Amino acid sequence: MAHELEMKNGQARMMYAGKTPWHGLGQHVETEVTAGAAIRLADLDWKLEKQPIYIEGTQKIDDIPVVGVKVPDKVAVVRPEDNSILGVVSDRYEIIQNADCFDFMDEIIGSGQAVYHTAGSIFDGKRIFMTVKLPGDAMVGDDKIEKYILLTTSHDGSLALNIRWTPIRVVCNNTMNAALSRTAKAGINIRHTTNYKARVSEARKVLEMTDHYYQVMEQEFNRLLDAQFTEGEMVNLTEQLFPTKVDDNGKVKLSTNTKNRREKMVGLFHNGIGVAPIKNTRWAAFNAVTEFVDHHRSTAVHGGRDKKDLRFNASIFGGGARMKQKAFDLLKV
């Protein structure tokens, strides 16, 4: 498969407003839509149920296997429309239906508002996502940073319901996630339990801090823009992000891969997308890191999965996100 979007009858289960994503798939609309429209456009109006799990029986009657013992404390998460088994979870696990996720977001931002920018199903339905675009943009010099809220959750027990802020640098579509301030909580995780709806008020309080969060972000990023940064300092930054390894004998080893990564990031510091107006600043250095993570970072590919999609997943949830955070912490003035 060329991407991680779930496909049904040749169509991607995704909708998006505005700019076409790299894969060019999904239902395209001119502007943001309501929750009801988003769930239909993205073909997310399916439900899940929990079903018991049995081991295979050892006996047969007329060549028909006899059902064996029920597996204790475990259930399968099943999608009845196609009998897909999306995961095996604890019997205490509470399914949060796709519609519930939209309802939860509507409870936070206001029901019926046309604000859904993207929505979709990935990993064969095991995970869903949606983004809400917030009004206004943050400005770092002449750079425009769009403001989004990202909701993700899984149906296989691998991910809690997570809501976070996701700033995007428009010039190169880089995600600028960074923990900017101890006073600006960047998101919330909600476990799949029966009382998850009780945390709507807590989530709303977190999201009520969006103005403060983006004010802090704008201030911090503009400080990076105002601070000069030399090539030597950029080389030192890459050495901290890609440290030289020492083998068991105490011998320093600089692999070709590490050397190439450092050189690529230094190259982006000088010639990255949109770097000319911000050249030789800490902001240019941070953008070199985010551009490298989002667009150039090498990613192990297996099972027919696509490198770009795996890289994007890592940039939001995995090692790429951690690299961005480390770079921001090192660069912060």
C-alpha positions in Angstrom: 0.0 0.0 0.0 1.3 3.5 -0.9 0.1 5.1 2.4 -1.5 4.2 5.7 -5.0 5.5 4.9 -7.7 2.8 5.0 -9.2 2.1 1.7 -12.7 0.9 0.9 -13.8 0.0 -2.7 -10.8 2.0 -4.0 -11.6 5.1 -2.0 -9.6 6.4 0.9 -11.5 6.9 4.2 -10.4 10.5 4.6 -11.6 14.1 4.0 -9.6 17.2 3.8 -10.2 20.9 3.2 -7.8 23.2 1.3 -4.4 22.0 0.2 -4.2 18.5 -1.3 -2.1 16.1 0.8 0.9 14.4 -0.8 -1.0 11.2 -1.6 -3.8 13.1 -3.3 -6.5 10.8 -1.8 -9.7 11.4 0.1 -12.8 13.6 -0.3 -11.7 17.2 -1.1 -13.9 20.1 0.1 -13.2 23.8 -0.3 -13.4 24.8 3.3 -13.8 23.3 6.8 -17.0 21.4 7.5 -19.2 20.4 10.4 -18.7 17.2 12.4 -21.7 15.6 10.7 -20.3 16.3 7.2 -16.8 15.3 8.2 -17.8 11.9 9.4 -19.8 11.1 6.2 -17.1 12.5 3.9 -14.4 10.5 5.6 -16.6 7.4 5.6 -16.2 7.1 9.4 -19.8 6.4 10.2 -19.1 2.8 11.2 -19.4 1.2 14.6 -17.5 -1.3 16.7 -18.4 -3.9 19.2 -16.6 -6.2 21.7 -16.9 -9.9 21.1 -15.6 -12.8 23.3 -12.6 -14.8 22.2 -12.4 -18.7 22.3 -9.5 -21.0 21.7 -9.8 -23.6 19.0 -11.4 -26.8 20.2 -9.5 -30.1 20.0 -12.6 -32.1 19.1 -14.7 -32.4 15.9 -18.2 -33.7 15.3 -18.9 -34.5 11.7 -15.7 -32.5 10.8 -17.1 -29.4 12.5 -14.7 -28.1 15.2 -16.1 -27.8 18.7 -15.6 -24.4 20.2 -13.0 -24.5 22.9 -12.6 -22.5 26.2 -13.3 -18.8 26.4 -10.3 -16.7 26.8 -10.7 -14.9 30.2 -10.4 -11.1 30.6 -9.9 -10.5 26.9 -12.2 -9.5 24.1 -11.8 -8.7 20.4 -12.8 -5.3 19.0 -14.7 -6.1 15.9 -16.2 -4.0 13.1 -19.4 -5.7 12.1 -19.6 -4.1 8.6 -16.7 -6.3 7.4 -16.0 -8.5 10.5 -12.5 -6.9 10.8 -10.8 -7.7 14.1 -9.1 -4.4 14.9 -7.6 -5.4 18.2 -7.6 -7.7 21.3 -8.0 -5.8 24.5 -9.0 -6.1 28.1 -12.7 -6.8 28.8 -12.6 -3.5 30.8 -11.7 -1.6 27.7 -14.4 0.9 26.6 -14.9 1.4 22.9 -15.0 5.1 22.0 -16.9 5.1 18.7 -15.9 7.4 15.9 -19.1 9.4 16.3 -18.2 9.8 20.0 -14.9 11.3 19.1 -16.6 14.0 17.0 -19.2 14.5 19.8 -16.4 14.9 22.3 -14.6 17.5 20.1 -17.9 19.3 19.5 -18.5 19.4 23.3 -15.2 21.2 23.6 -15.3 23.7 20.7 -19.0 24.1 20.2 -21.5 21.9 18.4 -22.3 22.5 14.8 -19.4 24.7 13.9 -17.8 24.2 10.5 -14.3 23.7 11.7 -13.1 20.2 10.7 -10.1 20.5 8.4 -9.2 16.8 8.0 -10.5 13.4 9.3 -9.7 9.9 8.4 -9.0 6.3 9.2 -5.5 4.8 9.1 -3.9 1.4 9.8 -6.9 -0.5 8.5 -9.3 1.3 10.9 -7.1 0.7 14.0 -6.6 4.5 14.4 -8.6 7.5 13.5 -7.7 11.2 13.4 -9.3 14.6 12.9 -8.0 18.1 12.9 -9.8 21.3 13.7 -8.5 24.6 12.4 -8.5 27.5 14.8 -9.1 31.1 13.7 -6.2 33.4 13.2 -2.5 32.7 12.6 0.6 33.2 14.7 3.4 35.2 13.0 7.1 34.7 13.4 8.5 37.5 11.4 6.9 37.0 8.0 6.4 33.3 8.6 2.7 32.3 9.1 2.0 29.5 11.6 -1.5 28.0 11.3 -3.2 26.8 14.4 -4.8 23.3 14.7 -6.1 20.9 17.3 -5.4 17.3 16.5 -7.5 14.4 18.0 -6.3 10.9 17.6 -7.4 7.6 19.1 -7.1 3.9 18.4 -9.5 1.0 18.3 -6.8 -1.6 19.1 -5.8 -0.5 22.6 -2.5 1.0 21.4 -3.4 4.7 21.9 -5.5 6.7 24.3 -7.8 9.4 23.1 -5.3 12.2 22.7 -6.0 15.9 22.0 -3.1 18.3 21.3 -2.2 21.5 19.6 -0.4 21.2 16.3 1.1 24.4 14.8 2.0 24.2 11.1 4.6 26.4 9.4 2.7 27.1 6.1 5.8 27.7 3.9 6.8 24.1 4.0 4.0 22.4 5.9 6.3 21.5 8.8 4.7 20.6 12.2 6.2 22.8 14.9 5.3 20.8 18.0 7.3 21.8 21.0 6.6 22.0 24.8 6.9 25.8 25.0 6.0 26.5 28.6 5.3 24.7 31.8 2.2 26.9 32.2 0.9 25.9 28.8 -0.2 22.3 28.9 0.1 21.0 25.3 -2.6 18.4 25.4 -4.5 15.7 27.2 -4.7 11.8 27.1 -7.9 10.1 28.0 -8.1 6.4 28.6 -10.7 4.2 27.1 -12.8 3.7 30.2 -16.5 4.1 31.0 -16.1 7.5 32.5 -14.1 9.1 29.7 -16.9 11.6 29.0 -16.5 13.0 32.5 -13.2 14.5 31.3 -14.9 16.9 28.8 -14.6 19.7 31.2 -10.9 19.0 31.8 -10.3 18.9 28.1 -12.2 22.1 27.6 -10.0 23.8 30.3 -6.9 22.7 28.5 -8.1 23.9 25.2 -9.3 27.2 26.7 -5.6 27.9 27.1 -5.0 27.9 23.3 -4.7 31.7 23.1 -2.1 31.6 25.9 -0.3 28.6 24.3 0.0 30.4 20.9 1.0 33.6 22.5 3.9 31.8 24.3 4.7 30.0 21.0 4.8 33.2 19.1 7.0 34.8 21.7 9.4 31.9 21.9 9.7 31.4 18.1 10.3 35.2 17.6 13.1 35.0 20.1 14.7 32.3 18.0 14.2 34.5 14.9 16.0 37.5 16.7 19.0 35.3 17.8 21.9 34.9 15.4 23.2 31.4 14.8 26.5 30.5 13.1 27.3 27.5 10.9 29.7 26.3 13.7 26.8 26.4 16.2 24.6 24.5 13.7 27.3 21.8 13.3 27.5 21.5 17.1 23.6 21.2 17.3 23.7 18.3 14.8 26.4 16.6 16.8 24.1 16.7 19.8 21.1 15.5 17.8 23.2 12.7 16.2 25.9 11.9 18.7 29.0 9.9 17.9 28.8 6.4 19.2 31.4 4.5 21.2 31.8 0.8 20.8 32.4 -1.8 23.5 36.1 -1.3 23.3 35.8 2.5 23.9 36.6 3.3 20.2 34.7 6.3 18.7 32.7 5.4 15.7 31.2 7.9 13.3 29.0 6.0 10.9 28.4 7.2 7.3 24.7 7.4 8.1 25.3 9.8 11.1 27.7 11.9 9.0 25.2 12.2 6.2 22.4 13.2 8.5 24.5 15.9 10.1 25.5 17.3 6.7 21.9 17.2 5.4 20.7 19.2 8.4 23.5 21.8 8.0 22.5 22.0 4.3 18.9 22.7 5.2 20.1 25.4 7.7 21.6 27.2 4.7 19.2 26.2 1.9 16.0 24.8 3.3 12.5 25.8 2.2 11.8 29.4 3.0 15.1 29.9 4.8 16.3 33.0 2.9 14.4 35.6 5.1 15.5 33.9 8.3 19.0 32.9 7.4 21.7 32.5 10.1 19.2 32.5 13.0 18.1 30.1 15.7 14.7 30.0 13.9 16.4 28.8 10.7 18.2 26.1 12.8 14.9 24.9 14.3 13.3 24.9 10.9 16.2 22.9 9.5 15.5 20.3 12.2 11.7 20.2 11.5 12.2 20.1 7.7 14.7 17.2 8.1 12.3 15.3 10.4 9.2 15.9 8.3 10.7 15.5 4.9 14.2 13.9 4.8 14.7 11.7 7.9 15.5 8.1 6.9 12.9 5.6 8.0 13.0 1.9 8.0 10.3 0.5 5.7 8.7 -2.9 6.1 5.5 -4.7 5.3 4.8 -2.6 2.2 4.3 0.6 4.3 5.2 3.9 2.8 8.2 5.9 3.9 6.5 9.3 3.8 3.6 8.1 5.9 5.9 6.4 8.5 8.0 9.5 8.7 4.9 11.7 9.3 3.7 9.3 12.0 7.2 9.5 13.7 7.2 13.3 13.4 4.0 13.5 15.5 4.2 10.6 17.9 7.7 9.0 17.8 11.4 9.6 17.4 10.9 12.6 15.1 8.8 14.4 17.7 11.4 13.8 20.3 14.2 15.1 18.0 12.2 18.3 17.5 11.7 18.8 21.2 15.4 18.2 21.9 16.3 20.7 19.3 13.9 23.3 20.6 15.2 22.8 24.2 18.8 23.3 23.0 18.0 26.4 20.9 15.6 28.1 23.3 17.0 31.6 24.2 
